Structures are given as C-alpha cells and as structure tokens.
C-alpha cells in the first residue's frame, strides 16, 4: 500500500498518476480542506506526529511513502524521513520545479534577515508566518498579511495578533513598498508573483526554500510513475517506457558530457517536454554514447534497441553556438512530403530534435557548436516491421516521441481507464463531457469550453466507439467529440477504433468525400491526412470538414441514443470546424 502526503498541486498530480493503476492507496492532508476527487484513494485528514505515522504505516502495511507536501512543511518532511528510516519504508519526494534565482531579488534564509529600510511590507508567506513577522511592526514597519479567504485562516490570523485592517486576501496584491514571498516554485505561482511585483515597482524579498535530502526525488508525473514502478513494481499492472526520442537525447547528453567535461555517469538527467527531469541509464563506446530502448510493457518492436549518439565539434559561424542534428546508420530518411521535415532529411521529429538541443545547450562551454549524429545499428532491420516503408521513410526507424515517455495500456486497461475518467467527470456534476484524442486536441477544445471543470475533458486515445458507449451508459446529455483530421477520416469511414493496427487511411473513401464536397484535387501522393489542409481550396475547407463530420456522425450518433453529440474537426493550427 502507498501513503501519499498531499494537499498541494503536486498532490493532485500524484493522485492522477496513482489513479491510473486502479489500486487502492491512502491520501493524507493536514486540514482536509483540499477539494480533490479520489476514485481509488482513501482520504485521511489531520496531522500525524512521528508516533501516529509509524503506527499507521505498520497497521496498514505501507510499503512506499510519496511526499508531495509543501516545500516549507519542514516538520512534516522530518517526520516522514524519521518514520522511513525507522521502518525501512522508501520515500519518493515529489519536488517542485524552480526557476533560476534572479540577482535583482533579495534572498534571505530566515525571517530575521528581512531588510528594515522599508516602510510597508506585503507578506504573502502564509498565515503561519504572522507571529514571526510581528517584530517588524515594533520597528515601525507597516505589515500587510495576505492570506486565504477562509474562516480557519482568518481566525488563525487574529489569534496571532493580526487585525482586519492588516489582512488582504489571495489573489489580491495590496499596495506596499516591498513584498515578502516564499520560494514556492513554478506550481506555487512564483514566477507570476515576481512578475506582478516587478510591474508594480515593488522591492522583492524571497525566503529561500529549505534544502531537503531524499534518496528518491522526482519533479513530475512521469518520474513519479517510474519511481513507483521501480520501488513497488506490482502497484501498476503495466509499466511505462521511454520513447526513442528520450533515448536519443540521453545518448547525446552522455556523449556531450564526456567530450566537454570528461564525465561518464551511468545515468544522465533528461528534461522532458513538460519540464520535468528524469534519470536515464546510458553506456559508452569508443567515440559514442548509447541508451537501450526501454518500452516497458508497451508492445513495441524497438524495445531493446541500442540508440547511439556521436557528438563532434564544428566551426562556429558568428557569435552564437549552434547544434545540428543528423541521422546516421539505422535512422530512416524521409522520401515523401507531409512530415515535420522535407524529403531527404533524417526521420527525427521536431519533438526529439528540440529535446536534444534543449538538453545539450546548458552543457556547452564558450558558445561551442556541435553536430549530433543519432544512429541505431539494427534500425534498418527493425524498420521493415513498422509502417515506415508505407509512409515513405526508408532505411531505418523514426526517432519520435511527444511526451518522452510511453505509457503502456492494453486495450482492456485503456478502456477501463477511460471508464474511470468518465465516471469522475460525471461525479464532477458536469452535464457535458468533452472527449479528445490527446494533449494537443485537448488544449484546443479546452479553449472552446473555458467554464467546464478539468474533469470534463477525457482522453479517448483511439477508442472513440467505446468512449461514446460509456458516455451513454453514464447518462451524459451532451458529448463533444474533438478529433484531428488523421483520426477523423478513419472514423468517417466507419472505424470506431482508429489505432493504426486496425485502421489505415482509405484514399478511395477520402476521394469520395472530396467529390461530395466539390473538390477536384489529386491525393495520390499524400502520406498523411493532414496534408489535405494545404491542398483543399480555401473556399472548400468548411464544406469538406462538414462532409467528414456528417459521415462521422452516421457512425457515432447511434452509440449515444439519449444524448446530443457535437463533433469538432481540429486542424493543425488549432482552428475548429463544425456543422
């Protein structure tokens, strides 16, 4: 069993990760005031001292603790560390992501170091800090305390001697000469608070975060899942893996570190597109570094492949450094249009290229310029078992990956996860659920429905038909289906499961829809459906989108007999088309 100490933004993210497993866990908060939905989690409210925490862990067979508490909850962190050492229970610390410390900010280690050459101070450090700041009032400094607008916080503020005139409520920013804040990290809105204070011309004083030491630390959801998979393997039925893009990045980072710093670590940090950092195992050859592709439990023919990187210095043109990415042995070459790069380029997508550059740039000294060559010794052989030849990628595999992590799901497990998300959406009280294929489409449809709660947006992956059936079973009156063109043309042809293993782009049917839309264009050379957006005359785009929606509706409406279905076609620029 897992025990999570939450109550924070990181606590919410931890819940999202743990809920994917479908297994029970405990979620503990001090006040019980956090509004959070738990499907498999068991909620605990109230503070635990060392004795009570140890007793609970023993009584409930806790085998892993996840600490997502606020970085300034020092006493709780110390208690968790003590119980962990006493019982031998490992702890995963879910840290926040912090921006670099700016030189134009006054950094302090404790409240006694607050400069006293100010007249008015706005303290945003929380209600618990009021008693620690009362000494400033004795020095003639006017202090305004910003707290949460809830009865318990107001009562505690009064108990510590604050008057109503001294209180302002979050997110209000009262006028003052200076502002005192905690180094609360990106999820704590630190950058936004600093930006607002600078705009107001306020002097910024920041209390540094306590330095915590844990054997296992992560700063994002993917890292948390991988840590749990390592420390408590049975919790998740299926384990995650790494994309080829992450493996290529790890190899490039390792070889860059060896070339520039002379370091050869067994693991290197890789910053993923979402900003979090994970550690990835690497190895070394004579003039290259490599990473072994780890697919987890996702069925992937690239599992176990060696993905290597050669890094060479190049002549710098101008004052700035540059990093070029090239494909070597076993990396495919693009031969048809429609991809991120033109024919003749290596089949390394934009996401992995950006990951490689973003991870290497901080290592480079003196504005050096580098050429990175990614190679996969068995790539050409493996590529014959993929869709690459059909798509016009020849000679090897593609280096891909949007998130950097492969989240494995069998069909049954994925549909079960959809059902759980839909159930949570229903429990949120929303009358409309918005189903979408993933992060990109969700971002666009969220803008269309800004007033819906987060729980109302559910990812269907490829299982459109199953998701609509679940929506009907749960009694949703309104369902919005957001779909991008690649999946839309498959759905319009009657494929309610759009996975490439079960459905491919049907050019004959697409030609039929184009004729219905009055479009006379040659699509014989297209490899991806999204190319159609550039080929269809602008005055026919809406007609073509409406035709696709009509065909999609023919296959979907009967799955939602008691509800109203709205279908939105999303183009690559985020424009939404509907009837």
C-alpha positions as CSV (number, residue, x, y, z in Angstrom):
1,X,0.0,0.0,0.0
2,X,1.1,3.5,-0.8
3,X,0.7,6.6,1.6
4,X,0.7,10.0,-0.1
5,X,1.1,13.2,1.9
6,X,-0.7,15.8,-0.3
7,X,-2.7,19.0,-0.1
8,X,-0.7,20.6,-2.9
9,X,-0.7,20.9,-6.6
10,X,1.9,18.1,-6.6
11,X,-0.5,16.1,-4.5
12,X,-3.2,16.5,-7.2
13,X,-0.7,15.3,-9.9
14,X,0.3,12.4,-7.8
15,X,-3.4,11.4,-7.5
16,X,-3.7,11.4,-11.3
17,X,-0.7,9.1,-11.6
18,X,-1.8,6.7,-8.9
19,X,-5.4,6.5,-10.2
20,X,-4.1,5.1,-13.4
21,X,-3.1,1.9,-11.6
22,X,-6.6,1.1,-10.4
23,X,-5.3,0.0,-7.0
24,X,-6.1,1.5,-3.5
25,X,-3.8,3.9,-1.8
26,X,-4.0,6.5,1.1
27,X,-4.0,10.3,0.6
28,X,-3.3,12.4,3.7
29,X,-3.8,16.1,4.2
30,X,-3.4,18.2,7.3
31,X,-6.6,20.3,7.2
32,X,-8.9,18.2,4.9
33,X,-9.8,21.4,3.0
34,X,-8.4,20.4,-0.3
35,X,-11.1,19.8,-2.9
36,X,-10.0,16.6,-4.7
37,X,-11.8,13.6,-6.2
38,X,-10.4,10.2,-5.3
39,X,-11.6,7.2,-7.2
40,X,-9.3,4.5,-5.7
41,X,-7.7,6.6,-3.0
42,X,-8.7,6.6,0.7
43,X,-8.6,10.0,2.2
44,X,-7.0,10.8,5.6
45,X,-7.4,14.2,7.3
46,X,-5.5,15.6,10.2
47,X,-1.8,16.0,11.2
48,X,0.3,12.9,12.1
49,X,3.2,13.1,14.5
50,X,6.0,10.5,14.2
51,X,4.4,8.0,16.6
52,X,1.0,8.2,14.9
53,X,2.5,8.0,11.4
54,X,4.6,5.0,12.3
55,X,1.6,3.2,13.8
56,X,-0.5,3.9,10.8
57,X,2.2,2.6,8.4
58,X,2.6,-0.6,10.4
59,X,-1.2,-1.2,10.8
60,X,-1.9,-0.6,7.1
61,X,1.2,-2.3,5.6
62,X,2.5,0.9,4.0
63,X,5.4,-0.1,1.7
64,X,6.0,3.2,0.0
65,X,5.5,6.9,1.0
66,X,5.1,9.7,-1.5
67,X,5.9,13.1,-0.1
68,X,4.2,15.9,-2.1
69,X,3.9,18.3,0.8
70,X,4.7,22.0,0.5
71,X,8.5,22.6,0.4
72,X,8.3,24.7,3.6
73,X,6.5,22.0,5.6
74,X,9.8,21.2,7.3
75,X,8.4,19.4,10.3
76,X,6.4,17.0,8.2
77,X,9.4,16.3,5.9
78,X,11.5,15.5,9.0
79,X,8.8,13.2,10.4
80,X,8.5,11.3,7.2
81,X,12.2,10.9,7.0
82,X,12.3,9.6,10.6
83,X,9.5,7.1,10.0
84,X,11.1,6.0,6.8
85,X,14.4,5.3,8.5
86,X,12.7,3.5,11.4
87,X,10.5,1.2,9.4
88,X,12.7,0.9,6.3
89,X,9.9,2.2,4.1
90,X,11.3,4.1,1.0
91,X,10.1,7.6,0.3
92,X,9.7,9.3,-3.1
93,X,9.9,13.1,-2.8
94,X,7.8,14.9,-5.5
95,X,9.7,18.2,-5.7
96,X,8.6,21.4,-7.5
97,X,10.3,22.9,-10.5
98,X,12.1,26.1,-9.5
99,X,13.3,29.0,-11.8
100,X,16.9,30.2,-11.5
101,X,17.5,32.7,-8.7
102,X,17.5,36.2,-10.1
103,X,20.1,38.7,-8.9
104,X,17.6,41.6,-8.7
105,X,15.8,39.8,-5.8
106,X,16.8,39.9,-2.2
107,X,17.2,36.3,-1.0
108,X,17.0,35.5,2.7
109,X,17.5,32.3,4.8
110,X,15.1,33.2,7.6
111,X,12.6,35.9,8.7
112,X,15.3,37.7,10.9
113,X,17.1,38.8,7.7
114,X,14.3,40.9,6.3
115,X,15.7,44.4,5.5
116,X,14.4,47.0,7.8
117,X,14.8,50.0,5.5
118,X,11.3,49.7,4.2
119,X,8.1,51.4,5.2
120,X,5.4,49.0,4.1
121,X,5.7,45.2,3.6
122,X,3.2,42.9,2.0
123,X,3.8,39.4,3.4
124,X,2.5,36.6,1.1
125,X,4.2,33.9,3.2
126,X,1.0,32.4,4.7
127,X,-1.0,32.7,7.9
128,X,1.5,30.6,9.9
129,X,4.2,33.3,9.4
130,X,2.3,36.2,11.0
131,X,3.7,35.6,14.5
132,X,7.3,35.5,13.1
133,X,6.8,38.9,11.4
134,X,5.3,40.8,14.3
135,X,8.8,42.1,15.3
136,X,8.8,44.3,12.2
137,X,5.8,46.2,13.5
138,X,7.7,47.1,16.6
139,X,10.4,48.6,14.3
140,X,7.8,50.9,12.7
141,X,7.2,48.9,9.6
142,X,3.6,48.5,8.4
143,X,3.0,44.9,7.6
144,X,0.0,43.7,5.5
145,X,-0.7,39.9,5.5
146,X,-2.1,38.2,2.5
147,X,-4.0,35.0,3.4
148,X,-6.6,32.7,2.0
149,X,-10.2,34.0,2.4
150,X,-11.5,31.2,4.6
151,X,-12.7,31.2,8.2
152,X,-10.0,29.0,9.6
153,X,-7.2,31.2,8.1
154,X,-8.9,34.4,9.3
155,X,-9.3,33.0,12.8
156,X,-5.7,31.9,13.0
157,X,-4.5,35.3,11.8
158,X,-6.5,37.0,14.6
159,X,-5.0,34.6,17.1
160,X,-1.5,35.7,16.1
161,X,-2.4,39.4,16.5
162,X,-3.3,40.5,13.0
163,X,-6.1,43.0,12.7
164,X,-8.7,43.1,10.0
165,X,-7.1,46.2,8.6
166,X,-3.8,44.3,8.1
167,X,-5.4,41.5,6.1
168,X,-5.9,41.1,2.4
169,X,-7.0,38.0,0.6
170,X,-5.4,36.0,-2.1
171,X,-5.1,36.8,-5.0
172,X,-5.2,40.5,-4.1
173,X,-1.9,42.3,-4.2
174,X,-2.1,45.2,-1.7
175,X,0.0,48.3,-2.3
176,X,3.3,48.3,-0.4
177,X,7.0,49.3,-0.8
178,X,8.1,45.7,-0.7
179,X,6.7,42.2,-0.9
180,X,7.9,39.1,1.0
181,X,7.3,35.8,-0.6
182,X,8.4,32.2,-0.3
183,X,10.5,30.4,-3.0
184,X,7.4,28.3,-3.8
185,X,8.4,27.1,-7.3
186,X,6.5,27.2,-10.6
187,X,3.5,25.3,-9.4
188,X,3.2,27.8,-6.5
189,X,2.9,30.6,-9.0
190,X,6.3,32.1,-8.0
191,X,7.2,33.5,-11.4
192,X,3.8,35.1,-11.8
193,X,4.0,36.7,-8.3
194,X,7.5,38.1,-9.1
195,X,6.3,39.4,-12.5
196,X,3.4,41.2,-10.9
197,X,5.5,42.7,-8.1
198,X,8.1,44.0,-10.6
199,X,5.3,45.5,-12.7
200,X,4.1,47.4,-9.5
201,X,7.7,48.5,-8.8
202,X,7.9,46.7,-5.5
203,X,11.1,45.5,-3.9
204,X,11.1,41.7,-3.8
205,X,12.3,39.7,-0.8
206,X,12.2,36.0,-1.0
207,X,12.6,33.4,1.7
208,X,14.7,30.5,0.3
209,X,13.2,27.1,0.2
210,X,14.6,24.5,2.8
211,X,17.1,22.2,1.3
212,X,15.7,18.6,1.6
213,X,17.6,15.4,1.0
214,X,15.8,12.3,-0.1
215,X,17.2,9.2,-1.8
216,X,14.4,9.2,-4.4
217,X,13.3,12.5,-5.8
218,X,11.2,13.4,-8.8
219,X,9.7,16.6,-10.1
220,X,7.0,15.5,-12.4
221,X,4.3,12.8,-13.0
222,X,6.3,10.6,-15.4
223,X,9.2,10.5,-12.9
224,X,6.8,9.6,-10.1
225,X,5.3,6.7,-12.0
226,X,8.7,5.4,-13.0
227,X,9.9,5.6,-9.3
228,X,6.8,3.7,-8.1
229,X,7.3,1.1,-10.8
230,X,10.9,0.6,-9.6
231,X,10.2,0.6,-5.8
232,X,6.8,-1.1,-5.8
233,X,6.6,-2.9,-9.2
234,X,3.3,-4.7,-8.5
235,X,1.3,-1.4,-8.0
236,X,0.9,-0.7,-11.7
237,X,-0.3,-3.6,-13.8
238,X,1.7,-2.3,-16.8
239,X,5.0,-0.4,-16.7
240,X,5.9,2.7,-18.7
241,X,8.8,3.0,-21.1
242,X,10.9,5.6,-22.9
243,X,10.4,7.0,-26.4
244,X,13.1,6.7,-29.0
245,X,13.4,10.5,-28.7
246,X,14.2,10.3,-25.0
247,X,16.8,7.5,-25.6
248,X,18.4,9.6,-28.4
249,X,18.5,12.6,-26.0
250,X,20.1,10.6,-23.2
251,X,22.8,9.3,-25.5
252,X,23.5,12.8,-26.8
253,X,23.7,14.2,-23.3
254,X,26.0,11.5,-22.2
255,X,28.4,11.9,-25.1
256,X,28.4,15.7,-24.7
257,X,29.2,15.4,-21.0
258,X,32.1,13.0,-21.8
259,X,33.5,15.3,-24.6
260,X,33.2,18.6,-22.8
261,X,33.5,17.7,-19.1
262,X,35.2,14.3,-19.2
263,X,32.4,12.8,-17.2
264,X,30.9,9.3,-17.9
265,X,28.0,8.8,-15.5
266,X,25.9,5.7,-15.6
267,X,22.7,7.8,-15.6
268,X,22.1,11.2,-17.1
269,X,19.3,13.8,-16.4
270,X,16.9,14.3,-19.3
271,X,14.5,17.2,-19.2
272,X,11.2,16.1,-20.8
273,X,9.0,18.4,-22.9
274,X,6.7,19.0,-19.9
275,X,9.7,20.5,-17.9
276,X,10.3,17.6,-15.5
277,X,13.6,15.8,-15.3
278,X,14.1,12.0,-15.3
279,X,17.3,10.0,-14.9
280,X,18.1,7.7,-17.9
281,X,20.7,4.8,-17.9
282,X,23.4,5.1,-20.6
283,X,26.5,3.3,-21.7
284,X,29.6,4.2,-23.7
285,X,31.6,3.1,-26.8
286,X,34.9,4.3,-28.1
287,X,33.5,7.5,-29.6
288,X,29.8,7.4,-28.8
289,X,27.4,7.0,-26.0
290,X,24.2,5.0,-26.2
291,X,20.9,4.2,-24.5
292,X,19.0,0.9,-24.6
293,X,15.4,1.5,-25.7
294,X,13.1,0.5,-22.9
295,X,9.5,0.1,-24.0
296,X,8.1,-1.1,-20.6
297,X,5.0,-3.2,-21.2
298,X,4.0,-1.4,-24.3
299,X,4.2,-3.7,-27.4
300,X,7.0,-2.1,-29.4
301,X,9.3,-3.6,-31.9
302,X,12.0,-1.1,-31.0
303,X,12.3,-2.5,-27.4
304,X,15.9,-3.4,-26.5
305,X,17.4,-1.5,-29.5
306,X,20.6,0.4,-28.9
307,X,20.2,4.1,-29.8
308,X,23.6,5.9,-30.0
309,X,24.9,9.4,-30.4
310,X,28.1,10.7,-31.9
311,X,28.9,14.3,-30.9
312,X,31.5,16.3,-32.8
313,X,32.7,19.9,-32.6
314,X,32.0,22.1,-35.6
315,X,33.1,25.5,-36.7
316,X,31.0,28.3,-35.2
317,X,29.5,30.8,-37.6
318,X,29.0,34.1,-35.9
319,X,29.0,34.8,-32.1
320,X,26.4,32.1,-31.1
321,X,26.7,28.4,-30.8
322,X,24.7,26.0,-32.9
323,X,23.7,22.4,-32.6
324,X,22.8,20.4,-35.7
325,X,21.0,17.0,-35.6
326,X,21.7,14.4,-38.2
327,X,20.7,10.8,-38.8
328,X,23.2,8.0,-39.1
329,X,23.1,4.3,-39.6
330,X,19.6,2.8,-39.0
331,X,17.8,6.1,-38.8
332,X,15.3,6.4,-41.7
333,X,15.3,9.1,-44.4
334,X,12.1,10.9,-45.3
335,X,11.2,10.4,-49.0
336,X,7.8,12.0,-49.2
337,X,6.3,15.3,-48.2
338,X,4.0,15.7,-45.2
339,X,6.3,15.2,-42.3
340,X,8.0,17.7,-39.9
341,X,10.9,18.0,-42.3
342,X,11.2,17.8,-46.1
343,X,12.3,14.8,-48.2
344,X,15.9,14.0,-47.8
345,X,16.0,14.8,-44.1
346,X,16.6,12.3,-41.3
347,X,13.3,10.9,-39.8
348,X,13.9,12.6,-36.4
349,X,10.8,14.5,-35.4
350,X,10.7,18.1,-34.1
351,X,10.0,17.0,-30.6
352,X,13.1,14.8,-30.2
353,X,15.3,17.4,-32.0
354,X,14.2,20.1,-29.6
355,X,14.7,17.8,-26.6
356,X,18.3,17.1,-27.7
357,X,19.1,20.8,-28.3
358,X,17.4,21.9,-25.0
359,X,19.3,19.3,-23.0
360,X,22.7,19.9,-24.6
361,X,22.8,23.7,-24.7
362,X,23.3,24.1,-20.9
363,X,26.4,21.8,-21.1
364,X,28.2,23.7,-23.9
365,X,31.0,25.9,-22.9
366,X,32.3,29.1,-24.6
367,X,29.5,29.0,-27.2
368,X,30.8,25.9,-28.9
369,X,29.0,24.5,-31.9
370,X,28.2,20.8,-32.2
371,X,27.0,18.2,-34.7
372,X,25.0,15.3,-33.1
373,X,24.5,12.2,-35.2
374,X,21.9,9.7,-34.0
375,X,22.3,6.1,-35.1
376,X,20.5,2.8,-34.5
377,X,22.6,-0.2,-35.5
378,X,19.6,-2.5,-36.0
379,X,17.3,0.2,-37.2
380,X,17.1,-0.8,-40.9
381,X,16.2,-4.4,-40.0
382,X,13.5,-3.3,-37.4
383,X,12.0,-0.7,-39.7
384,X,10.7,-3.4,-42.1
385,X,8.3,-4.4,-39.3
386,X,6.9,-1.0,-38.9
387,X,4.7,1.3,-41.1
388,X,7.7,3.4,-42.1
389,X,8.1,1.9,-45.6
390,X,4.5,2.5,-46.3
391,X,4.8,6.1,-45.1
392,X,7.8,6.8,-47.3
393,X,10.5,6.6,-44.6
394,X,13.3,4.4,-45.9
395,X,16.5,2.9,-44.4
396,X,15.6,2.8,-40.8
397,X,13.3,3.7,-37.9
398,X,11.9,7.1,-36.9
399,X,13.1,8.9,-33.8
400,X,9.8,10.1,-32.3
401,X,8.0,10.9,-29.1
402,X,5.9,13.9,-28.0
403,X,6.0,13.4,-24.2
404,X,9.2,11.5,-23.9
405,X,7.5,8.7,-22.0
406,X,5.5,5.7,-23.3
407,X,2.5,5.0,-21.1
408,X,1.5,1.4,-21.6
409,X,-2.0,0.2,-21.9
410,X,-3.5,-3.0,-23.1
411,X,-6.9,-2.4,-24.8
412,X,-8.8,-3.6,-21.8
413,X,-6.7,-1.5,-19.4
414,X,-7.0,1.6,-21.6
415,X,-10.8,1.3,-21.9
416,X,-11.0,0.7,-18.1
417,X,-9.0,3.9,-17.6
418,X,-11.4,5.8,-19.9
419,X,-14.3,4.5,-17.8
420,X,-12.7,5.7,-14.6
421,X,-12.1,9.2,-16.1
422,X,-15.7,9.4,-17.4
423,X,-17.0,8.3,-14.0
424,X,-15.0,11.1,-12.4
425,X,-16.3,13.5,-15.0
426,X,-19.9,12.5,-14.1
427,X,-19.2,12.9,-10.4
428,X,-18.0,16.5,-11.0
429,X,-21.5,17.4,-11.9
430,X,-20.9,18.5,-15.5
431,X,-23.7,17.9,-18.0
432,X,-21.2,17.9,-20.9
433,X,-18.1,15.7,-21.4
434,X,-15.5,16.7,-24.0
435,X,-13.7,13.7,-25.4
436,X,-10.5,14.2,-27.3
437,X,-7.5,12.2,-28.7
438,X,-4.7,13.6,-26.5
439,X,-2.9,16.7,-25.3
440,X,-2.8,18.7,-28.5
441,X,-6.5,18.4,-29.3
442,X,-7.5,18.8,-25.6
443,X,-5.7,22.2,-25.5
444,X,-7.8,23.5,-28.4
445,X,-11.2,22.2,-27.2
446,X,-10.5,23.5,-23.6
447,X,-10.4,27.0,-25.1
448,X,-13.8,26.3,-26.6
449,X,-15.3,25.3,-23.2
450,X,-13.4,27.5,-20.7
451,X,-16.1,27.2,-18.0
452,X,-16.1,23.4,-17.8
453,X,-14.2,21.7,-15.0
454,X,-10.9,19.9,-15.7
455,X,-12.6,16.5,-15.1
456,X,-15.0,17.2,-18.0
457,X,-12.1,16.6,-20.5
458,X,-11.4,12.9,-21.2
459,X,-8.9,11.4,-23.5
460,X,-10.1,8.6,-25.7
461,X,-6.8,7.7,-27.4
462,X,-8.2,5.6,-30.3
463,X,-11.3,4.1,-28.7
464,X,-13.9,6.5,-29.9
465,X,-16.7,4.0,-30.1
466,X,-16.1,2.6,-26.6
467,X,-15.9,6.1,-25.1
468,X,-19.2,7.0,-26.6
469,X,-20.8,3.8,-25.3
470,X,-19.5,4.7,-21.8
471,X,-20.9,8.2,-22.1
472,X,-24.3,6.7,-22.9
473,X,-24.2,4.3,-20.0
474,X,-23.3,7.1,-17.6
475,X,-26.2,9.2,-18.9
476,X,-24.3,12.3,-20.3
477,X,-26.8,14.6,-22.0
478,X,-24.2,16.3,-24.1
479,X,-20.9,14.9,-25.6
480,X,-18.4,16.9,-27.6
481,X,-16.0,14.9,-29.7
482,X,-12.8,16.7,-30.7
483,X,-10.9,15.0,-33.4
484,X,-8.0,15.8,-35.7
485,X,-8.0,15.0,-39.4
486,X,-5.9,11.8,-39.2
487,X,-8.4,10.1,-36.9
488,X,-11.4,11.9,-38.4
489,X,-11.0,10.3,-41.9
490,X,-10.8,6.9,-40.3
491,X,-13.9,7.5,-38.2
492,X,-15.8,8.8,-41.2
493,X,-15.0,5.5,-42.9
494,X,-16.6,3.6,-40.0
495,X,-13.6,2.8,-37.9
496,X,-14.6,3.4,-34.3
497,X,-11.2,2.2,-33.2
498,X,-8.7,4.4,-35.0
499,X,-5.4,2.6,-34.0
500,X,-3.1,2.1,-36.9
501,X,-3.1,-1.6,-36.2
502,X,-6.8,-1.7,-37.1
503,X,-7.3,1.1,-39.5
504,X,-5.3,2.9,-42.1
505,X,-6.1,6.0,-44.2
506,X,-8.5,5.0,-47.0
507,X,-7.7,7.2,-50.0
508,X,-10.6,5.8,-52.0
509,X,-13.1,6.9,-49.4
510,X,-11.3,10.3,-49.0
511,X,-11.7,10.8,-52.8
512,X,-15.4,10.1,-52.4
513,X,-15.7,12.7,-49.6
514,X,-13.8,15.2,-51.7
515,X,-16.2,14.7,-54.6
516,X,-19.1,15.2,-52.3
517,X,-17.5,18.5,-51.2
518,X,-16.9,19.6,-54.8
519,X,-13.1,19.3,-54.5
520,X,-11.2,18.1,-57.5
521,X,-7.6,17.5,-56.3
522,X,-5.1,14.7,-56.8
523,X,-4.3,13.0,-53.5
524,X,-2.4,10.0,-54.9
525,X,0.9,11.2,-53.4
526,X,-0.2,12.1,-49.9
527,X,1.1,10.0,-46.9
528,X,-0.7,11.8,-44.1
529,X,-4.3,13.0,-43.9
530,X,-3.2,16.4,-42.5
531,X,-1.7,17.3,-45.9
532,X,-5.2,17.8,-47.1
533,X,-5.5,21.1,-45.2
534,X,-2.9,22.6,-47.6
535,X,-4.3,21.1,-50.7
536,X,-8.0,21.9,-50.5
537,X,-9.0,25.3,-51.9
538,X,-9.8,27.7,-49.0
539,X,-13.4,28.2,-50.1
540,X,-14.0,24.4,-49.9
541,X,-12.4,23.7,-46.5
542,X,-15.5,24.2,-44.4
543,X,-17.6,22.2,-46.9
544,X,-15.1,19.3,-46.7
545,X,-15.0,19.5,-42.9
546,X,-18.8,19.4,-42.8
547,X,-18.8,16.3,-45.1
548,X,-16.4,14.5,-42.8
549,X,-18.5,15.4,-39.7
550,X,-21.6,14.1,-41.4
551,X,-20.0,10.7,-42.1
552,X,-18.6,10.6,-38.6
553,X,-22.0,11.3,-37.1
554,X,-23.5,8.5,-39.2
555,X,-21.3,6.0,-37.3
556,X,-21.4,7.7,-33.9
557,X,-24.9,9.0,-33.2
558,X,-26.5,5.6,-32.6
559,X,-23.9,5.0,-29.8
560,X,-25.4,8.0,-27.9
561,X,-29.2,7.5,-28.5
562,X,-30.2,9.6,-25.4
563,X,-27.7,12.4,-25.8
564,X,-26.6,15.1,-28.2
565,X,-23.3,14.7,-29.9
566,X,-21.2,17.6,-31.2
567,X,-18.3,16.8,-33.5
568,X,-15.4,19.2,-33.9
569,X,-12.7,18.8,-36.5
570,X,-9.5,20.4,-35.5
571,X,-6.8,21.5,-38.0
572,X,-3.1,21.7,-37.4
573,X,-3.3,25.4,-36.4
574,X,-6.0,24.8,-33.8
575,X,-8.9,26.1,-35.9
576,X,-12.1,24.2,-35.1
577,X,-14.6,23.3,-37.8
578,X,-18.2,22.2,-37.1
579,X,-21.5,22.0,-38.8
